[in-house]
């Protein structure tokens, strides 16, 4: 059952935001091609979904997010676990991971497009790269934070390494890992849009550029709204996984 205290405050905040936005447009007298009001954006959003404008772009972006997340998140979890359990691997990889993270993805995206083209695979690679680092760090910290008494108890029972991972380390580290996945899945949306700005024929990032260049600002806002809804939906999926396993949400 949906709790009212969880639903009402966000709805009130949303209503206040929309009212303030509409008031700003009315008081400022902004033209639609500069700042459309929420009613105009809402109408264009509905039209874009009903006339087939939005769906192909949203499907492409979702595919890039999905493939990139599936590639980047497991690799990040595996790397984070190995780094947590091997001091040598941690010392070797840490400087390179930090250096790679310090390079903006906007700087890497054109290079990846040059190597792999501007299709689904190249865009998924960019998404995977942007997801990889936060998942590595969250997994590393979570595994490091596993209570040593649990590990000592597991050793006393002479469990195998696989059993220790499955029965002790993974359950204890899961809250931290899922926290990293929550960050990663929202960054995956950002990575997909950045990737589409480097080239491509479809995608919400492409649609934003097309709308901007043709001064169809309500359509651009409708695409931004779609991106926001995708991000919220994916974040909520990870949150549901946390609640499914009775893990307190941050």
KAKA-V365621 format. One record per pair of residues at least 12 apart in sequence whose ideal C-beta (glycine too) atoms are under 7 Angstrom apart, sorted by the first residue. I is the first residue (numbers start at 0). J is the second residue. D is the distance in Angstrom with one decimal. If there is no record, write none. Layout:
i=I j=J d=D
i=I j=J d=D
This chain:
i=17 j=37 d=4.7
i=20 j=36 d=6.9
i=20 j=37 d=5.2
i=21 j=36 d=5.1
i=21 j=37 d=5.6
i=24 j=36 d=4.3
i=31 j=216 d=6.6
i=31 j=217 d=6.4
i=32 j=214 d=5.2
i=32 j=216 d=5.1
i=35 j=216 d=5.7
i=35 j=217 d=4.6
i=35 j=220 d=6.0
i=39 j=217 d=5.2
i=40 j=217 d=5.6
i=40 j=220 d=4.3
i=40 j=221 d=5.9
i=40 j=224 d=6.6
i=43 j=217 d=3.9
i=43 j=218 d=5.7
i=43 j=221 d=4.7
i=44 j=221 d=4.1
i=44 j=224 d=5.6
i=47 j=218 d=6.3
i=47 j=221 d=5.1
i=53 j=221 d=7.0
i=53 j=225 d=6.1
i=55 j=201 d=5.4
i=56 j=201 d=5.3
i=56 j=202 d=5.5
i=56 j=203 d=5.0
i=56 j=205 d=6.5
i=56 j=206 d=4.5
i=57 j=203 d=6.1
i=57 j=225 d=5.7
i=59 j=201 d=4.3
i=59 j=202 d=4.5
i=60 j=191 d=5.1
i=60 j=202 d=5.0
i=60 j=203 d=4.5
i=61 j=229 d=6.8
i=62 j=119 d=6.2
i=63 j=119 d=6.3
i=63 j=122 d=4.4
i=63 j=123 d=5.4
i=63 j=126 d=5.6
i=63 j=191 d=4.3
i=63 j=194 d=6.4
i=63 j=202 d=7.0
i=64 j=126 d=6.0
i=64 j=187 d=4.7
i=64 j=188 d=6.0
i=64 j=191 d=5.0
i=66 j=123 d=3.9
i=67 j=123 d=4.3
i=67 j=125 d=7.0
i=67 j=126 d=2.4
i=67 j=127 d=4.4
i=67 j=130 d=6.3
i=67 j=187 d=5.7
i=67 j=190 d=6.3
i=67 j=191 d=6.9
i=68 j=126 d=6.6
i=68 j=130 d=5.6
i=68 j=183 d=6.8
i=68 j=184 d=6.2
i=68 j=187 d=4.7
i=70 j=123 d=6.5
i=70 j=127 d=4.1
i=71 j=126 d=6.6
i=71 j=127 d=3.4
i=71 j=128 d=6.7
i=71 j=130 d=3.4
i=71 j=131 d=4.4
i=71 j=134 d=6.9
i=72 j=130 d=5.7
i=72 j=134 d=5.2
i=72 j=180 d=6.1
i=72 j=183 d=5.8
i=74 j=131 d=6.0
i=75 j=130 d=6.7
i=75 j=131 d=4.6
i=75 j=134 d=3.0
i=75 j=135 d=4.4
i=75 j=138 d=6.5
i=76 j=134 d=5.9
i=76 j=138 d=4.9
i=76 j=176 d=6.3
i=78 j=135 d=5.0
i=79 j=134 d=6.7
i=79 j=135 d=4.4
i=79 j=136 d=6.9
i=79 j=138 d=2.8
i=79 j=139 d=4.2
i=79 j=142 d=6.8
i=80 j=138 d=5.8
i=80 j=142 d=5.6
i=82 j=139 d=5.2
i=83 j=139 d=5.0
i=83 j=142 d=3.7
i=83 j=143 d=5.1
i=84 j=142 d=7.0
i=96 j=132 d=6.4
i=96 j=135 d=6.5
i=100 j=132 d=4.7
i=104 j=125 d=6.5
i=104 j=128 d=6.8
i=104 j=129 d=5.3
i=104 j=190 d=6.5
i=104 j=193 d=5.6
i=105 j=193 d=6.1
i=107 j=128 d=6.9
i=108 j=125 d=5.6
i=108 j=193 d=5.7
i=108 j=194 d=6.0
i=108 j=197 d=4.5
i=109 j=197 d=5.6
i=111 j=124 d=5.7
i=111 j=125 d=5.7
i=112 j=197 d=4.4
i=112 j=198 d=5.5
i=117 j=197 d=6.3
i=117 j=198 d=3.2
i=117 j=199 d=4.9
i=121 j=194 d=7.0
i=122 j=191 d=6.3
i=122 j=194 d=3.7
i=122 j=195 d=6.4
i=122 j=199 d=6.7
i=125 j=190 d=5.2
i=125 j=193 d=6.5
i=125 j=194 d=4.0
i=126 j=187 d=5.1
i=126 j=190 d=4.0
i=126 j=191 d=5.4
i=126 j=194 d=6.5
i=129 j=186 d=5.0
i=129 j=187 d=6.9
i=129 j=189 d=6.7
i=129 j=190 d=3.7
i=130 j=183 d=4.2
i=130 j=186 d=5.9
i=130 j=187 d=5.2
i=130 j=190 d=6.9
i=133 j=179 d=5.3
i=133 j=182 d=4.6
i=133 j=183 d=5.1
i=133 j=186 d=6.5
i=134 j=179 d=4.7
i=134 j=180 d=6.4
i=134 j=183 d=4.9
i=136 j=179 d=6.8
i=137 j=175 d=5.5
i=137 j=176 d=5.9
i=137 j=178 d=5.7
i=137 j=179 d=2.4
i=138 j=176 d=5.3
i=138 j=179 d=6.3
i=140 j=175 d=5.9
i=141 j=172 d=3.8
i=141 j=175 d=2.7
i=141 j=176 d=5.2
i=142 j=168 d=6.2
i=142 j=172 d=4.9
i=144 j=175 d=6.6
i=145 j=168 d=5.5
i=145 j=171 d=4.5
i=145 j=172 d=5.7
i=146 j=171 d=6.5
i=149 j=167 d=5.2
i=149 j=171 d=6.3
i=150 j=167 d=6.6
i=153 j=167 d=4.9
i=173 j=244 d=6.7
i=173 j=246 d=6.5
i=174 j=246 d=4.8
i=177 j=237 d=6.3
i=177 j=240 d=6.5
i=177 j=241 d=5.1
i=177 j=246 d=6.5
i=178 j=249 d=6.3
i=180 j=237 d=5.2
i=181 j=234 d=6.0
i=181 j=237 d=4.8
i=181 j=238 d=6.9
i=184 j=233 d=4.6
i=184 j=234 d=6.1
i=184 j=237 d=5.6
i=185 j=230 d=5.3
i=185 j=234 d=5.7
i=188 j=226 d=6.3
i=188 j=229 d=5.9
i=188 j=230 d=4.5
i=188 j=233 d=6.9
i=192 j=204 d=4.1
i=192 j=226 d=6.5
i=196 j=208 d=6.8
i=203 j=222 d=5.1
i=203 j=225 d=6.0
i=203 j=226 d=5.4
i=206 j=222 d=4.8
i=207 j=219 d=5.4
i=207 j=222 d=5.0
i=207 j=223 d=7.0
i=210 j=222 d=6.5
